[in-house]
């Protein structure tokens, strides 16, 4: 749905105008079920990002309401996400004032606004294709690394101790030292591990009941009944009222330092959102425009960042819950957002009884859903190169840093593409008795060559990195031919690109062959590549006599010229 037709054309308004009465009950039911996950998940991911837990609720309410109006997907659930939490922490915490949560929250809000602006501009410029930079191997390695980072980061909270270390290796070492040094708080560990067991048990045996809700409510009741608020860490009561835009203490230097991380987070967030949006739309027989989706996620992030939130994306765990609960339209998310808002306004003190250990358990369970060991095994079996990229992304994200690791993995992907084009598959073509046409001599070593004619195929664009390789390969085939060569025909259909360096190599090759009395010709070359030859100034050298629409027509022309010269070619 386009945004150019005014407010009446916004997706949420269009849905509201066509709303059907029979959708109301399932939408309300799905929204209330969704609320049970929105509250603990939002608070947990906020803490995983190094922010106050209540920020996760603001980052849930406002984006859901904004997306319900401008979002093209009818059931997509936006909110804080485990895959973004480490990126937010890495961008915000180094700039924040130590022990000042409001400073970190203001920076996170700026980060959300910057991310939203990047996505909004990208949507208007139709830049949804940039998500293709995150290939499957990169996403696989990235998600597994994120899961490890989040789980390791939450283990101290789960077991009731603090770790003063940075980086994954340092945190793992600190956790090991604390565990073997007896620093575990037995009460916090009992609550955390008990909450973890409850969530997992309900997920396995009673999946229809949200185990997260049972664990959170049960932990709060237990804390109040046993008076644990002074014994173990608690989330604490929510601030009264709702936040207003406030970026106190943030200067333009901070904003400048957040632009880069905002761009990286925008890429990751939209990649996840785009995949989820297309997947759920396809299930419903609907279509989602990528640019519209990008703009909608941008607006949701701007709105959330302005009102106490931080960068968010689509949720791969809460969206399926909405679908399974019967959600039909954006109203389900509106109901969920309003229910969370009521909780914030009516019962803000309830979270004073929510143990940090329970929240840690919630985040750990959610993060383990990102682990895909089977995917890594399948990748290893299918392609060693792509498996290597997945491992590089995993190690880069886990050991170097989330954004740095992703950029390294993207760079390696480009290197792999260039390497593939640099050393592409090339072969000589021969005839076979059992099938028409001309075929790869490597697969048909018993095939027949046409005396005096060499047929060569080069499966890549011709550019600066492989032009010389192409030249040398053709020369080697000519040199090794069993009979004197009169014609060389390039099966040019796979050649989809050509640069000036490659043109020079073609001219050198033609000059070399001409010196040996050999004619160079091209079969099945695409029109745009011929146009480039003309544009690059070699149209006179490679005139119409050098090109044939098919390999068969080139072979026929060779035979006709051979016969007219009084030397018939063999059939």
ZAMARGU-4260 file (C-alpha; in steps of 0.2 Angstrom, whole numbers, plus 5000, padded with zeros to 4 digits):
<rodrens>
0) 5000/5000/5000 | 5007/5017/4995 | 5009/5031/5007 | 5007/5044/4993 | 4988/5044/4993
5) 4986/5053/5010 | 4981/5046/5027 | 4966/5037/5020 | 4978/5026/5011 | 4988/5020/5026
10) 4987/5002/5028 | 4979/5003/5046 | 4966/5015/5040 | 4962/5004/5025 | 4960/4989/5036
15) 4949/4998/5048 | 4937/5004/5034 | 4935/4986/5029 | 4934/4978/5046 | 4922/4964/5048
20) 4913/4960/5064 | 4918/4942/5065 | 4936/4947/5067 | 4934/4957/5083 | 4934/4942/5095
25) 4949/4933/5088 | 4959/4950/5087 | 4955/4954/5106 | 4959/4936/5112 | 4975/4936/5102
30) 4980/4953/5109 | 4977/4948/5127 | 4987/4932/5125 | 5001/4942/5117 | 5001/4954/5132
35) 5007/4939/5142 | 5023/4939/5132 | 5025/4957/5128 | 5028/4962/5146 | 5042/4950/5152
40) 5050/4949/5135 | 5051/4968/5133 | 5058/4971/5150 | 5070/4956/5148 | 5077/4963/5132
45) 5079/4980/5139 | 5090/4974/5153 | 5100/4963/5140 | 5103/4979/5131 | 5110/4987/5147
50) 5094/4998/5149 | 5081/5000/5163 | 5069/4986/5162 | 5054/4998/5160 | 5061/5005/5144
55) 5056/4988/5136 | 5038/4992/5139 | 5039/5009/5131 | 5048/5001/5117 | 5034/4989/5115
60) 5018/5001/5117 | 5023/5015/5105 | 5030/5005/5091 | 5015/4993/5091 | 5003/5007/5090
65) 5013/5016/5076 | 5015/5001/5066 | 4997/4996/5067 | 4993/5012/5057 | 5007/5012/5044
70) 5013/4994/5044 | 5008/4984/5028 | 5008/4967/5038 | 4992/4963/5047 | 4999/4952/5061
75) 5017/4957/5062 | 5022/4960/5080 | 5036/4973/5083 | 5046/4976/5099 | 5062/4973/5108
80) 5072/4959/5101 | 5086/4948/5108 | 5096/4949/5092 | 5097/4968/5093 | 5100/4969/5112
85) 5119/4966/5111 | 5121/4979/5096 | 5111/4992/5107 | 5122/4989/5122 | 5138/4990/5111
90) 5133/5007/5104 | 5125/5015/5119 | 5135/5010/5135 | 5152/5016/5130 | 5144/5034/5128
95) 5133/5033/5143 | 5137/5041/5160 | 5142/5027/5172 | 5128/5022/5184 | 5116/5034/5176
100) 5102/5024/5167 | 5094/5040/5161 | 5109/5044/5151 | 5109/5027/5143 | 5091/5028/5140
105) 5092/5045/5131 | 5106/5038/5120 | 5096/5023/5116 | 5081/5034/5111 | 5093/5044/5099
110) 5099/5028/5092 | 5081/5022/5089 | 5077/5039/5080 | 5092/5038/5069 | 5089/5020/5065
115) 5071/5025/5060 | 5076/5039/5050 | 5088/5028/5040 | 5075/5016/5037 | 5062/5029/5032
120) 5073/5037/5019 | 5078/5020/5013 | 5060/5015/5010 | 5057/5031/5000 | 5072/5027/4990
125) 5067/5009/4987 | 5082/5002/4996 | 5075/4986/5002 | 5087/4976/4992 | 5101/4980/5004
130) 5095/4966/5015 | 5102/4955/5002 | 5119/4959/5009 | 5115/4948/5023 | 5116/4931/5015
135) 5110/4915/5023 | 5127/4910/5029 | 5130/4927/5037 | 5113/4927/5046 | 5115/4909/5052
140) 5132/4913/5060 | 5126/4930/5066 | 5111/4922/5075 | 5120/4908/5083 | 5133/4920/5090
145) 5120/4932/5096 | 5112/4918/5105 | 5128/4914/5114 | 5132/4932/5118 | 5114/4934/5126
150) 5115/4918/5136 | 5132/4921/5143 | 5127/4939/5147 | 5112/4933/5157 | 5120/4919/5166
155) 5126/4930/5180 | 5109/4937/5183 | 5102/4920/5183 | 5113/4914/5196 | 5114/4929/5207
160) 5131/4937/5205 | 5140/4950/5195 | 5155/4949/5182 | 5167/4963/5180 | 5173/4959/5162
165) 5171/4964/5144 | 5170/4953/5129 | 5163/4936/5127 | 5179/4927/5132 | 5181/4938/5147
170) 5163/4936/5153 | 5165/4917/5151 | 5181/4917/5161 | 5172/4928/5175 | 5157/4916/5176
175) 5169/4901/5178 | 5179/4910/5191 | 5163/4915/5200 | 5155/4898/5199 | 5170/4888/5205
180) 5174/4902/5218 | 5157/4900/5227 | 5150/4917/5222 | 5133/4910/5217 | 5118/4916/5227
185) 5108/4901/5232 | 5092/4910/5233 | 5093/4919/5217 | 5100/4903/5208 | 5085/4893/5215
190) 5073/4906/5208 | 5081/4908/5191 | 5084/4890/5188 | 5066/4886/5194 | 5059/4899/5182
195) 5069/4892/5168 | 5063/4874/5172 | 5045/4881/5172 | 5046/4890/5156 | 5054/4874/5147
200) 5042/4862/5155 | 5027/4872/5149 | 5034/4874/5132 | 5037/4855/5130 | 5021/4848/5139
205) 5008/4862/5139 | 5013/4873/5125 | 4995/4881/5124 | 4999/4890/5141 | 5012/4903/5140
210) 5026/4896/5152 | 5034/4914/5152 | 5018/4921/5160 | 5017/4907/5173 | 5035/4909/5178
215) 5034/4928/5180 | 5018/4928/5190 | 5024/4913/5200 | 5040/4921/5204 | 5032/4938/5209
220) 5020/4929/5221 | 5034/4919/5228 | 5045/4935/5231 | 5030/4944/5239 | 5025/4929/5250
225) 5043/4925/5256 | 5049/4943/5257 | 5063/4940/5245 | 5064/4958/5239 | 5078/4962/5251
230) 5088/4946/5248 | 5090/4945/5229 | 5090/4958/5215 | 5073/4964/5209 | 5068/4973/5193
235) 5060/4987/5203 | 5044/4997/5202 | 5040/5006/5186 | 5041/5025/5185 | 5025/5034/5187
240) 5016/5040/5171 | 5022/5039/5153 | 5039/5047/5147 | 5040/5062/5136 | 5053/5066/5123
245) 5069/5069/5133 | 5087/5068/5127 | 5095/5078/5141 | 5114/5076/5142 | 5116/5070/5124
250) 5127/5082/5113 | 5129/5082/5094 | 5146/5072/5096 | 5136/5058/5103 | 5124/5059/5089
255) 5138/5058/5077 | 5145/5042/5085 | 5128/5034/5084 | 5125/5036/5066 | 5136/5021/5061
260) 5129/5009/5073 | 5111/5015/5069 | 5114/5010/5051 | 5121/4993/5055 | 5106/4990/5067
265) 5094/4996/5054 | 5101/4983/5041 | 5099/4969/5054 | 5082/4974/5060 | 5075/4976/5043
270) 5083/4960/5037 | 5074/4950/5051 | 5058/4960/5048 | 5057/4958/5029 | 5059/4939/5031
275) 5046/4938/5044 | 5034/4950/5035 | 5035/4940/5018 | 5034/4923/5027 | 5018/4927/5036
280) 5010/4937/5022 | 5013/4922/5011 | 5004/4911/5023 | 4989/4922/5022 | 4989/4924/5003
285) 4994/4942/5004 | 5008/4952/4997 | 5019/4965/5007 | 5029/4978/4998 | 5047/4979/5004
290) 5049/4998/5003 | 5032/5001/5012 | 5038/4989/5026 | 5055/4998/5028 | 5046/5014/5030
295) 5034/5007/5042 | 5048/5000/5053 | 5056/5017/5052 | 5041/5026/5058 | 5039/5014/5072
300) 5057/5016/5078 | 5056/5035/5077 | 5040/5035/5088 | 5048/5023/5100 | 5064/5032/5101
305) 5055/5048/5105 | 5045/5041/5119 | 5058/5032/5130 | 5061/5017/5119 | 5075/5010/5109
310) 5078/5001/5092 | 5066/4987/5089 | 5062/4975/5075 | 5049/4962/5071 | 5048/4948/5084
315) 5051/4930/5078 | 5044/4923/5094 | 5029/4934/5097 | 5022/4935/5079 | 5019/4916/5078
320) 5010/4918/5095 | 4998/4931/5088 | 4995/4920/5072 | 4992/4905/5082 | 4980/4914/5094
325) 4969/4919/5079 | 4974/4937/5075 | 4966/4943/5060 | 4972/4961/5059 | 4982/4975/5067
330) 4969/4977/5080 | 4977/4962/5089 | 4993/4972/5092 | 4983/4987/5097 | 4975/4977/5110
335) 4992/4971/5116 | 4999/4988/5117 | 4984/4995/5126 | 4985/4981/5139 | 5003/4984/5142
340) 4999/5003/5144 | 4986/4999/5157 | 4998/4988/5166 | 5011/5003/5166 | 4998/5015/5172
345) 4988/5004/5185 | 5000/4992/5192 | 5018/5000/5190 | 5023/4994/5207 | 5020/4975/5203
350) 5037/4973/5195 | 5045/4978/5212 | 5042/4959/5216 | 5049/4953/5199 | 5067/4944/5202
355) 5081/4949/5190 | 5085/4930/5190 | 5067/4926/5183 | 5070/4940/5169 | 5086/4932/5165
360) 5078/4915/5163 | 5065/4923/5151 | 5079/4930/5140 | 5089/4914/5140 | 5075/4904/5134
365) 5071/4917/5121 | 5089/4918/5115 | 5091/4899/5113 | 5077/4899/5100 | 5090/4908/5089
370) 5102/4893/5090 | 5102/4883/5074 | 5115/4869/5075 | 5106/4859/5062 | 5107/4874/5050
375) 5126/4874/5052 | 5128/4856/5049 | 5117/4857/5033 | 5127/4872/5028 | 5143/4862/5030
380) 5136/4848/5020 | 5130/4859/5006 | 5145/4871/5004 | 5161/4872/5012 | 5163/4890/5006
385) 5147/4896/5013 | 5150/4886/5029 | 5166/4895/5031 | 5157/4912/5029 | 5144/4906/5043
390) 5159/4902/5054 | 5168/4918/5051 | 5152/4928/5055 | 5150/4918/5071 | 5167/4921/5077
395) 5168/4939/5071 | 5151/4943/5080 | 5156/4933/5096 | 5174/4938/5098 | 5176/4955/5089
400) 5160/4963/5091 | 5142/4962/5083 | 5144/4976/5070 | 5162/4973/5067 | 5159/4954/5064
405) 5144/4957/5053 | 5154/4969/5042 | 5169/4957/5041 | 5157/4943/5036 | 5149/4954/5022
410) 5166/4959/5016 | 5171/4940/5016 | 5155/4937/5006 | 5160/4949/4993 | 5178/4942/4992
415) 5170/4925/4989 | 5159/4932/4975 | 5175/4940/4967 | 5185/4924/4969 | 5171/4914/4961
420) 5171/4926/4946 | 5190/4927/4946 | 5192/4908/4944 | 5175/4903/4936 | 5171/4886/4928
425) 5178/4886/4910 | 5178/4871/4897 | 5179/4866/4879 | 5163/4860/4871 | 5162/4844/4861
430) 5148/4834/4852 | 5141/4818/4858 | 5132/4804/4849 | 5118/4802/4861 | 5111/4820/4862
435) 5110/4835/4851 | 5120/4851/4854 | 5138/4853/4862 | 5143/4848/4879 | 5156/4850/4892
440) 5171/4839/4888 | 5175/4836/4906 | 5158/4827/4908 | 5159/4819/4891 | 5178/4815/4888
445) 5173/4804/4874 | 5165/4818/4864 | 5170/4822/4847 | 5179/4838/4842 | 5176/4847/4825
450) 5193/4847/4816 | 5199/4865/4814 | 5186/4872/4826 | 5188/4875/4845 | 5172/4879/4855
455) 5175/4887/4872 | 5163/4892/4886 | 5168/4904/4901 | 5155/4904/4915 | 5157/4922/4922
460) 5156/4940/4917 | 5173/4946/4910 | 5181/4959/4921 | 5198/4965/4927 | 5201/4950/4938
465) 5198/4936/4926 | 5201/4944/4908 | 5219/4937/4908 | 5213/4920/4914 | 5201/4920/4900
470) 5214/4925/4887 | 5226/4912/4893 | 5213/4898/4894 | 5208/4901/4876 | 5226/4901/4870
475) 5230/4884/4880 | 5215/4876/4872 | 5221/4881/4855 | 5239/4875/4858 | 5233/4858/4864
480) 5220/4855/4850 | 5223/4839/4841 | 5222/4847/4824 | 5227/4864/4817 | 5214/4877/4823
485) 5206/4889/4810 | 5192/4896/4821 | 5189/4899/4839 | 5170/4901/4844 | 5166/4908/4862
490) 5150/4901/4868 | 5146/4918/4876 | 5129/4916/4884 | 5136/4915/4902 | 5146/4931/4899
495) 5134/4944/4907 | 5147/4958/4910 | 5162/4966/4902 | 5173/4980/4908 | 5187/4990/4899
500) 5201/4979/4905 | 5192/4963/4898 | 5190/4972/4882 | 5208/4975/4881 | 5211/4956/4884
505) 5199/4952/4870 | 5208/4963/4858 | 5225/4955/4863 | 5217/4938/4861 | 5210/4942/4844
510) 5227/4950/4838 | 5236/4934/4844 | 5224/4922/4835 | 5224/4933/4820 | 5243/4931/4819
515) 5241/4913/4818 | 5228/4914/4805 | 5213/4910/4817 | 5196/4918/4816 | 5188/4923/4833
520) 5169/4922/4834 | 5156/4923/4847 | 5140/4913/4849 | 5124/4918/4859 | 5132/4934/4865
525) 5119/4945/4874 | 5114/4962/4866 | 5120/4973/4880 | 5137/4965/4879 | 5138/4969/4861
530) 5133/4986/4864 | 5147/4988/4877 | 5160/4982/4864 | 5154/4996/4852 | 5154/5009/4866
535) 5171/5004/4871 | 5177/5008/4854 | 5180/4990/4847 | 5164/4989/4836 | 5174/4990/4820
540) 5186/4976/4825 | 5172/4965/4831 | 5159/4968/4817 | 5144/4958/4813 | 5154/4944/4805
545) 5160/4940/4822 | 5144/4936/4830 | 5131/4921/4828 | 5114/4919/4837 | 5118/4901/4842
550) 5132/4889/4843 | 5125/4878/4829 | 5124/4893/4817 | 5142/4897/4821 | 5147/4879/4818
555) 5137/4879/4801 | 5146/4895/4796 | 5163/4887/4800 | 5158/4872/4789 | 5152/4883/4775
560) 5168/4894/4774 | 5179/4878/4775 | 5169/4870/4760 | 5170/4886/4750 | 5189/4886/4753
565) 5189/4868/4746 | 5193/4859/4763 | 5177/4852/4769 | 5175/4850/4788 | 5171/4833/4794
570) 5154/4829/4801
</rodrens>
